[in-house]
Amino acid sequence: MAPGGSACKEVIESLPTVADYDVGHIPTLVAHLKDDHKVDMHDGCTFNHRYVKLKPHEVDNATWMLAVFNCFGKQFFLHFEAFQIGMAHVYMALLRFMGDDNEAKMFIYCLEVGANGHKLIWKGIPRSIRDSHRKVHDSQDGLIIQRNLALFFSGGDRQELKLRVTGRIWKEE
C-alpha cells in the first residue's frame, strides 16, 4: 500500500497535469510514481488489496493511490478516496487508465468489496488520467461504499477500517 494519504493525494491531483504529455511519457510517469512516491507496482490483470485505516471517523477527505498494474502492456492504477456526499461519509474505489480516453474504452474492470456474507460489485470502464481528478471525483464513477457499510465489512468493533478490494481488468471484445 502506498505511504501516507497526503503525499498520494498530491500525486493523484497532479496526474492530469503530468498526463497532458504524449502517451509516450507514461513510462516516465510510472517510473516517477515507483521511485519518488513508492507506489506498489504489479504485473497482472487481477488484484487483491487491503486498505487499513485506524480511526476512520477522523478522515473526512483523503485520496490514496494503492497500486499500479501492468496489464495487457498498459498501466492502470487503483484509486481509493474518502469524502462526503451531502452528510454521508463515503469511500470510493476506482481504476484509472494511464493513457487517453479512447484507449481506456478498450478495457473493462470489476471491483468487489465485502465480508460477512455480503458483497458490493462495481463494473465499469477505467477513467483516463487525462480526465481531471475533480471530474472523476464529481462523477462518482466508481464503487461507492458508505462508511457504516465499510466498517461493517471490516468486522470487529467498527473502530478500524479493514477493507479488502479485489478486482480484475479485461479487454473489451
N, CA, C and O of each residue as an XYZ file, in Angstrom:
692
protein
N       0.837     -1.166      0.000
C       0.000      0.000      0.000
C       0.885      1.233      0.000
O       1.965      1.238      0.591
N       0.426      2.256     -0.655
C       1.201      3.491     -0.752
C       1.281      4.169      0.609
O       0.336      4.102      1.396
N       2.398      4.816      0.886
C       2.520      5.512      2.156
C       1.634      6.738      2.205
O       1.200      7.232      1.165
N       1.362      7.231      3.390
C       0.622      8.428      3.718
C      -0.302      9.004      2.683
O       0.116      9.254      1.552
N      -1.543      9.221      3.038
C      -2.539      9.743      2.128
C      -2.201     11.089      1.525
O      -2.525     11.328      0.362
N      -1.563     11.980      2.267
C      -1.346     13.330      1.756
C      -0.379     13.350      0.575
O      -0.600     14.086     -0.386
N       0.683     12.557      0.630
C       1.623     12.503     -0.492
C       0.942     11.925     -1.719
O       1.174     12.380     -2.840
N       0.103     10.923     -1.505
C      -0.581     10.310     -2.637
C      -1.648     11.225     -3.200
O      -1.899     11.221     -4.405
N      -2.281     12.013     -2.335
C      -3.269     12.968     -2.828
C      -2.596     13.951     -3.771
O      -3.155     14.309     -4.808
N      -1.393     14.388     -3.411
C      -0.621     15.286     -4.262
C      -0.334     14.627     -5.608
O      -0.437     15.278     -6.647
N       0.021     13.353     -5.601
C       0.303     12.624     -6.843
C      -0.955     12.534     -7.688
O      -0.930     12.843     -8.879
N      -2.055     12.111     -7.077
C      -3.307     11.950     -7.817
C      -3.729     13.277     -8.437
O      -4.065     13.332     -9.620
N      -3.712     14.331     -7.653
C      -4.164     15.620     -8.155
C      -3.230     16.188     -9.204
O      -3.646     17.014    -10.016
N      -1.973     15.761     -9.203
C      -1.034     16.271    -10.195
C      -1.046     15.437    -11.475
O      -0.485     15.863    -12.484
N      -1.669     14.266    -11.456
C      -1.647     13.401    -12.637
C      -2.200     14.053    -13.895
O      -1.566     13.920    -14.943
N      -3.336     14.750    -13.872
C      -3.797     15.340    -15.121
C      -2.785     16.307    -15.732
O      -2.672     16.381    -16.955
N      -2.056     17.042    -14.912
C      -1.036     17.948    -15.422
C       0.072     17.158    -16.101
O       0.491     17.485    -17.211
N       0.541     16.122    -15.429
C       1.581     15.268    -15.995
C       1.051     14.562    -17.233
O       1.783     14.377    -18.206
N      -0.211     14.170    -17.201
C      -0.793     13.400    -18.297
C      -1.018     14.232    -19.552
O      -1.344     13.675    -20.601
N      -0.854     15.535    -19.475
C      -1.006     16.356    -20.664
C       0.086     16.077    -21.693
O      -0.026     16.486    -22.848
N       1.136     15.386    -21.275
C       2.187     14.997    -22.199
C       1.688     13.880    -23.102
O       0.639     13.289    -22.844
N       2.437     13.590    -24.157
C       2.092     12.488    -25.042
C       2.047     11.185    -24.265
O       2.709     11.037    -23.238
N       1.247     10.228    -24.774
C       1.127      8.927    -24.124
C       2.502      8.268    -24.012
O       2.709      7.451    -23.115
N       3.432      8.592    -24.881
C       4.774      8.025    -24.822
C       5.500      8.333    -23.526
O       6.497      7.682    -23.213
N       5.023      9.314    -22.762
C       5.656      9.678    -21.496
C       5.129      8.865    -20.315
O       5.580      9.064    -19.187
N       4.193      7.962    -20.551
C       3.637      7.141    -19.478
C       4.734      6.358    -18.754
O       4.702      6.306    -17.524
N       5.705      5.746    -19.445
C       6.769      5.044    -18.714
C       7.540      5.962    -17.757
O       7.967      5.524    -16.688
N       7.717      7.225    -18.136
C       8.387      8.185    -17.251
C       7.530      8.448    -16.020
O       8.043      8.525    -14.903
N       6.226      8.585    -16.226
C       5.310      8.797    -15.114
C       5.308      7.587    -14.183
O       5.352      7.743    -12.962
N       5.259      6.395    -14.746
C       5.266      5.168    -13.933
C       6.552      5.090    -13.115
O       6.510      4.772    -11.927
N       7.691      5.377    -13.737
C       8.965      5.362    -13.007
C       8.961      6.391    -11.880
O       9.467      6.122    -10.791
N       8.393      7.564    -12.137
C       8.297      8.607    -11.114
C       7.456      8.123     -9.921
O       7.847      8.306     -8.769
N       6.308      7.511    -10.204
C       5.446      7.015     -9.137
C       6.145      5.937     -8.312
O       6.044      5.907     -7.085
N       6.851      5.062     -9.008
C       7.563      3.969     -8.330
C       8.727      4.496     -7.499
O       8.863      4.139     -6.329
N       9.556      5.332     -8.084
C      10.780      5.779     -7.425
C      10.549      6.877     -6.392
O      11.096      6.817     -5.291
N       9.751      7.867     -6.734
C       9.594      9.028     -5.862
C       8.443      8.903     -4.858
O       8.479      9.511     -3.788
N       7.431      8.119     -5.205
C       6.271      8.004     -4.328
C       6.090      6.601     -3.764
O       5.161      6.344     -2.997
N       6.984      5.698     -4.149
C       6.992      4.324     -3.613
C       5.655      3.606     -3.785
O       5.246      2.829     -2.922
N       4.976      3.869     -4.902
C       3.716      3.208     -5.210
C       4.018      1.758     -5.585
O       4.966      1.488     -6.323
N       3.213      0.832     -5.077
C       3.379     -0.588     -5.394
C       3.136     -0.823     -6.879
O       2.200     -0.270     -7.457
N       3.984     -1.645     -7.494
C       3.848     -1.996     -8.908
C       3.542     -3.492     -9.015
O       4.135     -4.304     -8.304
N       2.618     -3.849     -9.904
C       2.220     -5.240    -10.065
C       2.064     -5.577    -11.538
O       1.610     -4.749    -12.327
N       2.440     -6.789    -11.905
C       2.172     -7.319    -13.234
C       0.981     -8.253    -13.107
O       0.946     -9.103    -12.217
N       0.019     -8.101    -13.983
C      -1.148     -8.964    -13.952
C      -2.429     -8.166    -14.015
O      -2.447     -6.954    -13.802
N      -3.503     -8.882    -14.315
C      -4.798     -8.241    -14.529
C      -5.799     -8.524    -13.414
O      -6.971     -8.165    -13.530
N      -5.350     -9.161    -12.337
C      -6.204     -9.355    -11.172
C      -5.484     -8.788     -9.961
O      -4.255     -8.726     -9.933
N      -6.243     -8.380     -8.972
C      -5.619     -7.804     -7.791
C      -6.473     -8.051     -6.560
O      -7.673     -8.315     -6.643
N      -5.813     -7.954     -5.421
C      -6.418     -8.172     -4.123
C      -5.679     -7.259     -3.153
O      -4.579     -7.584     -2.708
N      -6.277     -6.122     -2.824
C      -5.611     -5.144     -1.957
C      -6.403     -4.938     -0.689
O      -7.634     -4.964     -0.684
N      -5.680     -4.734      0.369
C      -6.277     -4.445      1.663
C      -6.014     -2.995      2.018
O      -4.887     -2.509      1.918
N      -7.060     -2.317      2.431
C      -6.912     -0.953      2.886
C      -7.233     -0.936      4.377
O      -8.334     -1.311      4.782
N      -6.281     -0.507      5.189
C      -6.451     -0.451      6.636
C      -6.240      0.981      7.101
O      -5.272      1.635      6.715
N      -7.145      1.455      7.925
C      -7.036      2.807      8.467
C      -7.516      2.795      9.911
O      -8.667      2.462     10.192
N      -6.629      3.159     10.814
C      -7.017      3.327     12.203
C      -7.809      4.625     12.317
O      -7.518      5.591     11.612
N      -8.779      4.655     13.173
C      -9.589      5.859     13.414
C     -10.213      6.421     12.122
O      -9.997      7.589     11.798
N     -10.980      5.609     11.384
C     -11.567      6.095     10.123
C     -12.546      7.256     10.322
O     -12.819      7.996      9.377
N     -13.075      7.425     11.529
C     -14.007      8.526     11.789
C     -13.303      9.882     11.750
O     -13.957     10.923     11.678
N     -11.976      9.866     11.797
C     -11.216     11.125     11.769
C     -10.834     11.545     10.356
O     -10.255     12.614     10.163
N     -11.153     10.710      9.361
C     -10.797     11.002      7.971
C     -12.058     11.321      7.196
O     -12.891     10.445      6.962
N     -12.203     12.600      6.790
C     -13.360     13.001      6.001
C     -13.032     13.133      4.517
O     -13.867     12.829      3.665
N     -11.814     13.588      4.208
C     -11.405     13.773      2.822
C      -9.951     13.341      2.676
O      -9.057     13.935      3.279
N      -9.722     12.320      1.884
C      -8.361     11.838      1.643
C      -8.346     11.036      0.351
O      -9.368     10.484     -0.057
N      -7.191     10.975     -0.287
C      -7.027     10.238     -1.539
C      -5.784      9.373     -1.442
O      -4.747      9.809     -0.943
N      -5.900      8.141     -1.923
C      -4.770      7.222     -1.932
C      -4.673      6.531     -3.281
O      -5.690      6.171     -3.874
N      -3.470      6.349     -3.760
C      -3.224      5.508     -4.920
C      -2.628      4.233     -4.342
O      -1.549      4.269     -3.750
N      -3.308      3.124     -4.504
C      -2.874      1.897     -3.859
C      -1.810      1.148     -4.643
O      -0.876      0.601     -4.057
N      -1.944      1.117     -5.968
C      -1.001      0.333     -6.755
C      -1.145      0.653     -8.238
O      -2.189      1.116     -8.699
N      -0.062      0.391     -8.968
C      -0.076      0.497    -10.430
C       0.024     -0.923    -10.981
O       0.827     -1.729    -10.512
N      -0.799     -1.216    -11.977
C      -0.831     -2.539    -12.584
C      -0.397     -2.471    -14.038
O      -0.847     -1.605    -14.787
N       0.471     -3.377    -14.431
C       0.846     -3.550    -15.827
C       0.019     -4.726    -16.340
O       0.236     -5.870    -15.940
N      -0.928     -4.434    -17.226
C      -1.880     -5.430    -17.714
C      -2.087     -5.186    -19.203
O      -2.369     -4.058    -19.607
N      -1.955     -6.217    -20.020
C      -2.060     -6.093    -21.473
C      -1.066     -5.079    -22.017
O      -1.329     -4.442    -23.037
N       0.078     -4.921    -21.346
C       1.102     -3.981    -21.788
C       0.757     -2.524    -21.534
O       1.444     -1.632    -22.032
N      -0.298     -2.268    -20.767
C      -0.749     -0.917    -20.410
C      -0.721     -0.782    -18.900
O      -0.653     -1.777    -18.178
N      -0.773      0.473    -18.423
C      -0.734      0.702    -16.989
C      -2.068      1.271    -16.492
O      -2.704      2.100    -17.143
N      -2.458      0.791    -15.319
C      -3.675      1.206    -14.638
C      -3.308      1.465    -13.182
O      -2.327      0.905    -12.692
N      -4.068      2.295    -12.483
C      -3.843      2.380    -11.051
C      -5.152      2.347    -10.288
O      -6.172      2.888    -10.717
N      -5.084      1.690     -9.141
C      -6.212      1.585     -8.243
C      -6.237      2.828     -7.363
O      -5.262      3.137     -6.678
N      -7.335      3.521     -7.387
C      -7.518      4.801     -6.703
C      -8.568      4.598     -5.613
O      -9.595      3.960     -5.845
N      -8.312      5.135     -4.441
C      -9.223      4.998     -3.312
C      -9.293      6.342     -2.607
O      -8.260      6.968     -2.369
N     -10.491      6.793     -2.270
C     -10.588      8.067     -1.566
C     -11.762      8.089     -0.610
O     -12.722      7.331     -0.753
N     -11.664      8.973      0.369
C     -12.722      9.211      1.346
C     -13.231     10.635      1.129
O     -12.440     11.561      0.950
N     -14.539     10.805      1.145
C     -15.122     12.140      1.017
C     -16.561     12.095      1.506
O     -17.020     11.057      1.982
N     -17.269     13.198      1.396
C     -18.658     13.269      1.810
C     -19.553     13.544      0.618
O     -19.214     14.329     -0.267
N     -20.700     12.886      0.611
C     -21.776     13.190     -0.327
C     -22.904     13.704      0.557
O     -23.554     12.926      1.256
N     -23.132     14.996      0.527
C     -24.068     15.594      1.475
C     -23.520     15.407      2.876
O     -22.413     15.857      3.175
N     -24.275     14.755      3.732
C     -23.828     14.490      5.102
C     -23.228     13.087      5.246
O     -22.692     12.751      6.302
N     -23.314     12.274      4.198
C     -22.850     10.880      4.269
C     -21.348     10.781      4.004
O     -20.846     11.317      3.016
N     -20.645     10.094      4.889
C     -19.224      9.816      4.701
C     -19.116      8.555      3.857
O     -19.715      7.528      4.175
N     -18.342      8.643      2.771
C     -18.225      7.518      1.847
C     -16.767      7.293      1.444
O     -15.905      8.152      1.632
N     -16.527      6.114      0.886
C     -15.260      5.777      0.250
C     -15.588      5.442     -1.196
O     -16.663      4.922     -1.493
N     -14.659      5.743     -2.091
C     -14.830      5.380     -3.493
C     -13.559      4.711     -3.974
O     -12.456      5.218     -3.765
N     -13.724      3.570     -4.621
C     -12.614      2.863     -5.250
C     -12.889      2.824     -6.747
O     -14.016      2.571     -7.174
N     -11.853      3.078     -7.540
C     -11.996      3.002     -8.989
C     -10.639      2.752     -9.622
O      -9.598      2.867     -8.975
N     -10.673      2.412    -10.881
C      -9.454      2.153    -11.631
C      -9.262      3.272    -12.642
O     -10.200      3.655    -13.340
N      -8.047      3.794    -12.718
C      -7.706      4.819    -13.718
C      -6.767      4.193    -14.744
O      -5.933      3.353    -14.408
N      -6.913      4.614    -16.000
C      -6.075      4.139    -17.099
C      -5.016      5.190    -17.411
O      -5.329      6.373    -17.541
N      -3.775      4.760    -17.528
C      -2.681      5.692    -17.798
C      -2.485      5.803    -19.312
O      -1.551      5.242    -19.885
N      -3.385      6.537    -19.927
C      -3.391      6.756    -21.367
C      -4.616      7.586    -21.717
O      -5.258      8.153    -20.833
N      -4.942      7.661    -23.006
C      -6.058      8.517    -23.405
C      -7.408      7.813    -23.287
O      -7.482      6.596    -23.120
N      -8.469      8.610    -23.379
C      -9.828      8.129    -23.164
C     -10.241      7.074    -24.190
O     -10.881      6.085    -23.830
N      -9.887      7.269    -25.455
C     -10.272      6.290    -26.481
C      -9.659      4.926    -26.209
O     -10.312      3.899    -26.393
N      -8.421      4.917    -25.776
C      -7.758      3.652    -25.465
C      -8.343      3.036    -24.187
O      -8.453      1.814    -24.086
N      -8.715      3.863    -23.223
C      -9.312      3.377    -21.972
C     -10.588      2.594    -22.250
O     -10.892      1.625    -21.554
N     -11.336      3.015    -23.270
C     -12.608      2.370    -23.594
C     -12.446      0.961    -24.147
O     -13.436      0.259    -24.354
N     -11.211      0.544    -24.386
C     -10.950     -0.824    -24.838
C     -10.929     -1.816    -23.669
O     -10.830     -3.025    -23.880
N     -11.023     -1.299    -22.433
C     -10.900     -2.140    -21.248
C     -12.127     -2.022    -20.351
O     -12.843     -1.021    -20.368
N     -12.342     -3.061    -19.579
C     -13.396     -3.091    -18.566
C     -12.750     -3.581    -17.284
O     -11.808     -4.373    -17.317
N     -13.253     -3.111    -16.164
C     -12.754     -3.614    -14.888
C     -13.918     -3.893    -13.956
O     -15.026     -3.388    -14.139
N     -13.639     -4.706    -12.959
C     -14.613     -5.043    -11.944
C     -13.922     -4.928    -10.591
O     -12.798     -5.399    -10.422
N     -14.590     -4.305     -9.631
C     -14.105     -4.210     -8.255
C     -15.132     -4.848     -7.340
O     -16.337     -4.746     -7.571
N     -14.643     -5.508     -6.299
C     -15.520     -6.108     -5.300
C     -15.001     -5.770     -3.915
O     -13.792     -5.723     -3.685
N     -15.913     -5.538     -3.008
C     -15.576     -5.353     -1.600
C     -16.698     -6.008     -0.806
O     -17.871     -5.909     -1.168
N     -16.328     -6.675      0.274
C     -17.361     -7.299      1.078
C     -16.788     -8.155      2.188
O     -15.576     -8.335      2.303
N     -17.684     -8.674      2.998
C     -17.354     -9.579      4.096
C     -18.661     -9.994      4.751
O     -19.727     -9.469      4.428
N     -18.568    -10.925      5.657
C     -19.728    -11.360      6.438
C     -20.894    -11.806      5.545
O     -22.057    -11.587      5.883
N     -20.579    -12.428      4.414
C     -21.618    -12.925      3.523
C     -22.263    -11.870      2.636
O     -23.257    -12.158      1.970
N     -21.722    -10.656      2.611
C     -22.254     -9.576      1.781
C     -21.168     -9.085      0.831
O     -19.978     -9.188      1.129
N     -21.590     -8.547     -0.325
C     -20.612     -8.085     -1.304
C     -21.198     -6.957     -2.139
O     -22.365     -6.996     -2.528
N     -20.364     -5.943     -2.412
C     -20.700     -4.898     -3.384
C     -19.800     -5.103     -4.587
O     -18.615     -5.401     -4.438
N     -20.361     -4.944     -5.784
C     -19.600     -5.140     -7.025
C     -19.800     -3.919     -7.914
O     -20.912     -3.405     -8.042
N     -18.712     -3.464     -8.526
C     -18.753     -2.364     -9.490
C     -18.067     -2.830    -10.760
O     -16.976     -3.398    -10.712
N     -18.703     -2.592    -11.889
C     -18.120     -2.906    -13.186
C     -18.168     -1.642    -14.022
O     -19.201     -0.976    -14.089
N     -17.039     -1.306    -14.666
C     -17.021     -0.094    -15.466
C     -15.845     -0.023    -16.406
O     -15.039     -0.949    -16.494
N     -15.760      1.069    -17.095
C     -14.634      1.382    -17.983
C     -13.678      2.251    -17.178
O     -14.112      3.219    -16.553
N     -12.388      1.929    -17.179
C     -11.462      2.765    -16.394
C     -11.437      4.192    -16.925
O     -11.533      4.413    -18.132
N     -11.311      5.142    -16.038
C     -11.233      6.546    -16.420
C      -9.797      6.886    -16.776
O      -8.861      6.473    -16.092
N      -9.633      7.634    -17.840
C      -8.311      8.053    -18.295
C      -7.714      9.067    -17.330
O      -8.437      9.857    -16.722
N      -6.388      9.042    -17.191
C      -5.738     10.069    -16.380
C      -5.802     11.426    -17.068
O      -5.429     12.436    -16.472
N      -6.266     11.464    -18.305
C      -6.467     12.742    -18.986
C      -7.694     13.470    -18.425
O      -7.821     14.684    -18.583
N      -8.604     12.722    -17.764
C      -9.717     13.351    -17.057
C      -9.182     13.884    -15.736
O      -8.426     13.191    -15.056
N      -9.552     15.075    -15.369
C      -9.065     15.656    -14.116
C      -9.586     14.867    -12.920
O     -10.628     14.215    -12.987
N      -8.839     14.944    -11.833
C      -9.266     14.292    -10.594
C     -10.641     14.813    -10.183
O     -11.496     14.029     -9.771
N     -10.863     16.100    -10.287
C     -12.142     16.702     -9.900
C     -13.288     16.128    -10.735
O     -14.346     15.806    -10.194
N     -13.085     15.997    -12.045
C     -14.132     15.470    -12.932
C     -14.493     14.037    -12.549
O     -15.670     13.681    -12.493
N     -13.485     13.227    -12.290
C     -13.727     11.829    -11.919
C     -14.404     11.764    -10.547
O     -15.365     11.019    -10.356
N     -13.902     12.536     -9.611
C     -14.473     12.582     -8.258
C     -15.945     12.995     -8.306
O     -16.802     12.341     -7.712
N     -16.225     14.078     -9.013
C     -17.592     14.603     -9.054
C     -18.563     13.671     -9.768
O     -19.756     13.677     -9.464
N     -18.073     12.870    -10.712
C     -18.954     11.944    -11.440
C     -19.329     10.729    -10.595
O     -20.288     10.025    -10.910
N     -18.575     10.481     -9.523
C     -18.786      9.312     -8.658
C     -18.808      8.025     -9.473
O     -19.580      7.110     -9.188
N     -17.948      7.967    -10.492
C     -17.859      6.832    -11.404
C     -16.929      5.767    -10.817
O     -15.815      5.558    -11.296
N     -17.413      5.109     -9.777
C     -16.630      4.074     -9.120
C     -17.471      3.365     -8.080
O     -18.663      3.637     -7.938
N     -16.848      2.460     -7.358
C     -17.515      1.715     -6.300
C     -17.629      2.623     -5.074
O     -16.623      2.945     -4.442
N     -18.855      3.033     -4.741
C     -19.113      3.912     -3.605
C     -19.539      3.037     -2.424
O     -20.448      2.215     -2.534
N     -18.863      3.236     -1.300
C     -19.133      2.449     -0.101
C     -19.387      3.417      1.053
O     -18.488      4.175      1.421
N     -20.574      3.411      1.626
C     -20.842      4.267      2.770
C     -19.979      3.814      3.944
O     -19.733      2.622      4.124
N     -19.524      4.781      4.739
C     -18.613      4.478      5.848
C     -19.165      3.391      6.771
O     -18.434      2.480      7.159
N     -20.446      3.483      7.125
C     -21.019      2.478      8.031
C     -20.952      1.081      7.433
O     -20.678      0.117      8.148
N     -21.199      0.958      6.132
C     -21.114     -0.342      5.479
C     -19.658     -0.803      5.398
O     -19.369     -1.984      5.591
N     -18.750      0.117      5.117
C     -17.326     -0.221      5.078
C     -16.863     -0.739      6.441
O     -16.092     -1.695      6.516
N     -17.328     -0.115      7.500
C     -16.970     -0.574      8.846
C     -17.618     -1.917      9.164
O     -17.026     -2.738      9.864
N     -18.829     -2.151      8.657
C     -19.465     -3.458      8.807
C     -18.621     -4.530      8.109
O     -18.382     -5.604      8.660
N     -18.171     -4.217      6.879
C     -17.309     -5.153      6.148
C     -15.986     -5.388      6.877
O     -15.355     -6.431      6.705
N     -15.574     -4.427      7.682
C     -14.306     -4.528      8.403
C     -14.392     -5.443      9.620
O     -13.365     -5.882     10.136
N     -15.606     -5.735     10.083
C     -15.782     -6.607     11.240
C     -15.350     -5.920     12.527
O     -15.101     -4.714     12.546
N     -15.267     -6.684     13.581
C     -14.779     -6.164     14.855
C     -15.697     -5.121     15.460
O     -16.919     -5.200     15.338
N     -15.089     -4.140     16.115
C     -15.843     -3.129     16.856
C     -16.164     -1.885     16.030
O     -16.644     -0.891     16.575
N     -15.908     -1.926     14.742
C     -16.196     -0.823     13.806
C     -15.399      0.440     14.104
O     -15.816      1.541     13.743
N     -14.252      0.284     14.763
C     -13.394      1.426     15.065
C     -12.191      1.466     14.134
O     -11.425      2.430     14.150
N     -12.017      0.421     13.318
C     -10.883      0.341     12.402
C     -11.392     -0.100     11.040
O     -12.184     -1.037     10.940
N     -10.940      0.571      9.996
C     -11.324      0.222      8.637
C     -10.349     -0.815      8.102
O      -9.139     -0.590      8.090
N     -10.873     -1.945      7.662
C     -10.054     -3.010      7.060
C     -10.820     -3.532      5.852
O     -11.538     -4.527      5.946
N     -10.663     -2.864      4.732
C     -11.377     -3.262      3.520
C     -10.466     -4.050      2.596
O      -9.307     -3.691      2.391
N     -10.995     -5.111      2.050
C     -10.285     -5.873      1.032
C     -10.963     -5.566     -0.294
O     -12.136     -5.881     -0.493
N     -10.210     -4.946     -1.199
C     -10.715     -4.596     -2.531
C     -10.078     -5.557     -3.519
O      -8.856     -5.597     -3.661
N     -10.908     -6.325     -4.198
C     -10.407     -7.249     -5.217
C     -10.941     -6.801     -6.565
O     -11.939     -6.085     -6.643
N     -10.270     -7.226     -7.621
C     -10.757     -6.857     -8.942
C      -9.976     -7.501    -10.055
O      -9.004     -8.227     -9.847
N     -10.444     -7.204    -11.243
C      -9.757     -7.679    -12.437
C     -10.010     -6.722    -13.577
O     -10.964     -5.944    -13.571
N      -9.118     -6.803    -14.567
C      -9.182     -5.965    -15.766
C      -9.213     -6.908    -16.960
O      -8.488     -7.902    -16.981
N     -10.037     -6.612    -17.945
C     -10.036     -7.401    -19.172
C     -10.280     -6.486    -20.357
O     -10.726     -5.348    -20.213
N      -9.975     -7.017    -21.536
C     -10.172     -6.250    -22.776
C     -11.573     -6.466    -23.290
O     -12.099     -7.578    -23.255
N     -12.181     -5.378    -23.774
C     -13.492     -5.457    -24.392
C     -13.323     -6.111    -25.755
O     -12.462     -5.713    -26.539
N     -14.129     -7.093    -26.029
C     -14.032     -7.811    -27.314
C     -14.953     -7.202    -28.348
O     -15.005     -7.674    -29.484
